[in-house]
Amino acid sequence: MNLRSIRDANGLEGKKVLVRVDVNIELDDIQNVEEHFKLDIAKKTIDYLFAQKVDKVVLMSHFGRPDGKRDEKFSLQPLTDDVERALGRKVHFVSDCIGSVVIEAIETLPEGELLLLENLRFYPQEEANDAEFAKQLAAPFDIFVNEAFSVCHRAHASVVAITNCIQSYAGFRLIEEVKQLEGLQTTPTRPTVAVIGGAKIETKLPIIRTFEKIYDAVLVGGKIANEAMDQNISFAENVLLPQDFQGEDRLDIGPKTAAQFAQVIKMAKTIIWNGPMGKFEEKPYDLGTKIILHAIMENKQASVVIGGGESLAVVEHENAIKQVGFVSTGGGAMLEFLGGVTMPGLEVLKVS
């Protein structure tokens, strides 16, 4: 897939640039960031923009599900310091994402510093991919850069409609994600193994169905495994569900299942992992997930892609970011891309 890269944009000097990032990150019980990696990935593109002597750089993102209403518990303001540390530049928070308050903040923004706009999803028009809302987002800017692969499977205003209003490009990380995932999609080395966990069987079932047709083994754990078993959902023989569990409430895969999954992973040449095997936030129900992670880390022959917010939190907690192959910022986006689903946010950035 050939995307319009920000590197190909001419005449960036003096331009005002709006960058779609994704700071919809996992937080722990006391609101500490658990996915620092997701904040770090935009740095290369932002540093490049300043090296090209752009005038202003402004960041926009969503956070959580505020249902189209202003809700301070979903404000991006508490994340400002974390974004600042990740990007190595002073970041100023703006209390809205459209309108005069944004224009005024841009006018007074010191050279080399950044603005972080308020949660896009405070407006229902964002998820509706509303054209007028997109025009308001784009109005103060000359260039739009998408550096959020993780939202490219959504037809939202800040991802899709905005590209009809302003010159639009893909950031460096977005292009790298597509390149890495395309290789696994088109020419994976066999045996191929997909590890799918987490929750919401209704959202992950279509992906499991896709992978059971194209991968040698699909290992299903987490809450979705419980849901699949409770609903008597049948799968092909290459889809492996847990044989045992930890705890009466089935909050983690059991030792027999963990050993079986680890053995399958050991033989793989291509591994995709999305979602924990249990309630990893609570001991001892993190054991199955840790066994899977360490099995992946010990397989030095495999091409590995790990994605999904909870998976990233586990990898970061185990200090394994640099030991597990390629870490994707997308969860649902990664699975949909690998499953061959059309990605609206990528389609609008294709070179025609």
Secondary structure, DSSP 4 states (H G I P E B T S, - for coil): --B-BGGG----TT-EEEEE------B-TT--BS-HHHHHTTHHHHHHHHHTT-SEEEEE---S--TTS--GGG-SGGGHHHHHHHHTS-EEE-S-SSSHHHHHHHHTPPTT-EEEPPPGGGSHHHHTT-HHHHHHHHTT-SEEEE--GGGTTS--TTTTGGGGTSEEEE-HHHHHHHHHHHHHHHSPPSSEEEEE-SS-HHHHHHHHHHHHHHSSEEEE-HHHHHHHHHTT----TTEE--S-EETTTT-EE-HHHHHHHHHHHHH-SEEEEES-SS-TTSTTTTHHHHHHHHHHHH-TTSEEEEESHHHHHHHHHTT-GGGSSEEPS-SHHHHHHHTT---HHHHTTB--
